[in-house]
Amino acid sequence: MDRIKRNERLGAMSRILTASPNRIFTLSHFCELFGTAKSTISEDIDLLSATFDQFELGKITTVAGAAGGVVYRAAMTQRAKDELLLSLSQRLSQPGRLLPGGFLYTSDVMSDCDAAQGMGRILAERFYEARPDFVLTMETKGIPLAMMTAHHMDIPLVIARRDSRAYEGPAVKINFVAGGSGERIETMALSRRAVKPGQRALLIDDFMKGGGTLRGMVDLMREFSVQVAGIGVAIVTAQPEKKRVEGAQALLILQSTDEESRSAQVTPAE
């Protein structure tokens, strides 16, 4: 094998690390890949780390210990977060987005790859230290956001269904109170093989009004003896102030709605 130049190593390492955020790669992995000494790889990592810091591309850090190595986290600067959330709030506040019944149309935003990836990066950064084992969401609109969050944390995505599926095997099924004023009872189900007792779950949802769906997800995890490590939401309504779950971290707040202009006032959360 021909000797690999430093610029080639840096390009390859950059691609490998950014393709798998929050995954630890040992120095030995890169030594074997490039046929290079650990001291050389360490120098390469220092160069990459400085470059990523300079251009605000995220954080590359080394992890000490026997299981240590190098890890990339898709951290965003506060300025970048503010710009993203302000852009999304303005987009969601455009006239015509309010549907009959007072529902805010968000499907296009939640399915926008750039928007979902940006929000997923912010939520992942908020919950890195909580060390969840998987991300749990409820079908269907929250799936893109939950998937991006799980990707940036390098953990699996688990999806609760509104009913069990034969191809998922035996399932645990619970009832939960849905709707802002608790006007209806709905069902959610999760395959018994999806999670294991003792794990930690990060709950992600696209929208929260009264918090009924997230309360159901919390209760569902209790049935599996799984601890809830955190709750993240894309949009939360200002009213009602008291939700059925506490401690949820939201990115955007739906402050009010105007049925005449069919618009809503959405602002970034603090």
Residue pairs with C-beta under 8 A, 6 or more apart in sequence:
1 35
3 35
4 34
4 35
4 36
6 44
9 30
9 34
9 36
9 41
9 44
10 44
10 47
10 48
12 33
12 34
13 30
13 44
13 45
13 48
14 48
16 25
17 25
17 48
17 60
17 70
17 71
17 72
18 57
18 58
18 72
18 74
20 72
20 154
21 58
21 72
21 73
21 74
21 124
21 151
21 152
21 153
21 154
22 71
22 72
22 73
22 124
22 128
22 152
22 153
22 154
23 71
23 72
23 154
24 63
24 67
24 68
24 69
24 70
24 71
25 69
25 70
25 71
26 68
26 69
27 38
27 41
27 42
27 69
27 70
28 38
29 69
30 36
30 41
30 44
30 70
31 37
31 38
31 41
34 41
42 62
45 60
45 62
45 70
48 60
49 59
49 60
49 61
51 57
52 58
52 59
52 60
52 72
53 59
56 76
56 77
56 80
58 72
58 73
58 74
58 75
58 76
59 72
59 73
59 75
60 70
60 71
60 72
61 70
61 71
61 73
62 68
62 69
62 70
62 71
63 69
63 70
63 71
73 124
73 125
73 128
73 152
74 121
74 124
74 125
74 152
75 121
75 125
76 84
76 118
76 121
76 122
76 125
81 122
82 268
84 115
84 118
84 119
84 122
85 122
85 251
85 252
85 268
85 269
86 268
88 109
88 115
88 119
88 251
88 252
88 266
88 268
89 252
89 266
89 267
89 268
91 109
92 104
92 106
92 109
92 235
92 252
92 254
92 264
92 266
93 263
93 264
93 265
93 266
94 263
95 261
95 262
95 263
96 262
96 263
97 104
97 105
97 262
97 263
97 264
98 104
98 105
98 257
98 258
98 259
98 261
98 262
98 263
98 264
99 105
99 262
102 257
102 259
104 207
104 235
104 254
104 257
104 264
104 266
106 141
106 206
106 207
106 234
106 235
107 141
109 115
110 116
110 141
110 142
110 144
110 145
110 206
110 234
111 144
113 144
116 144
116 145
116 147
116 148
117 148
119 145
119 148
119 149
119 234
119 251
120 145
120 147
120 148
120 149
120 150
120 151
120 152
121 148
121 152
122 251
123 145
123 149
123 204
123 232
123 249
123 251
124 149
124 152
124 153
125 152
126 230
126 232
126 249
127 149
127 153
127 202
127 229
127 230
127 232
128 153
130 200
130 202
130 229
130 230
131 200
131 229
132 153
132 155
132 200
132 201
132 202
132 229
132 230
133 155
133 156
133 195
133 199
133 200
133 201
134 150
134 155
134 156
134 157
134 158
134 195
134 199
134 201
134 202
135 146
135 149
135 150
135 153
135 155
135 156
135 157
135 158
135 201
135 202
135 203
135 204
136 146
136 158
136 159
136 160
136 195
136 201
136 202
136 203
136 204
136 217
136 221
137 143
137 145
137 146
137 157
137 158
137 159
137 160
137 203
137 204
137 205
138 159
138 160
138 162
138 188
138 205
138 213
138 216
138 217
139 159
139 160
139 161
139 162
141 206
141 207
142 204
142 205
142 206
142 207
142 234
143 157
143 159
145 204
145 206
145 234
146 157
146 159
146 204
146 205
147 157
149 202
149 204
149 232
150 156
150 157
153 202
155 202
158 190
158 194
158 195
158 201
160 188
160 189
160 190
160 217
160 220
161 168
161 171
161 188
161 189
161 190
162 186
162 187
162 188
162 189
163 173
163 187
163 189
164 171
164 173
164 189
164 191
165 171
168 191
168 193
168 194
169 191
169 192
169 193
170 191
170 192
171 189
171 190
171 191
171 192
172 189
172 190
172 192
172 220
172 223
172 224
173 187
173 188
173 189
174 187
174 188
174 189
174 216
174 219
174 220
174 223
175 185
175 186
175 187
175 216
176 185
176 186
176 187
176 188
176 212
176 213
176 215
176 216
176 219
177 184
177 185
177 212
177 215
177 216
177 244
178 184
178 185
178 186
178 212
178 213
178 216
179 209
179 210
179 212
180 209
180 210
180 212
180 237
180 240
181 210
182 210
182 212
186 216
188 213
188 216
188 217
188 220
190 220
190 224
195 201
195 221
195 224
195 226
196 224
196 226
197 224
197 225
197 226
198 225
198 226
198 227
199 224
199 226
199 227
200 226
200 227
200 228
200 229
201 221
201 226
201 227
201 228
201 229
202 229
202 230
202 231
202 232
203 214
203 217
203 218
203 221
203 228
203 230
203 231
203 232
204 231
204 232
204 233
205 213
205 214
205 217
205 231
205 232
205 233
205 234
206 233
206 234
206 235
207 233
207 234
207 235
207 236
208 214
208 233
208 235
208 236
208 237
208 243
208 245
208 248
208 250
209 236
209 237
209 240
210 240
210 243
210 244
211 243
211 244
211 245
211 248
212 244
214 231
214 233
214 243
214 244
214 245
214 248
215 244
215 245
218 228
218 231
218 245
221 227
221 228
230 247
230 249
231 245
231 247
231 248
231 249
232 248
232 249
232 250
232 251
233 248
233 249
233 250
233 251
234 250
234 251
234 252
235 250
235 251
235 252
235 253
235 254
235 266
236 243
236 248
236 250
236 252
236 253
236 254
236 269
237 253
237 254
238 253
238 254
238 255
238 256
249 269
250 269
251 268
251 269
252 266
252 267
252 268
252 269
253 266
253 267
253 268
253 269
254 264
254 265
254 266
255 264
255 265
255 266
255 267
256 264
256 265
257 263
257 264
257 265
258 264
258 265
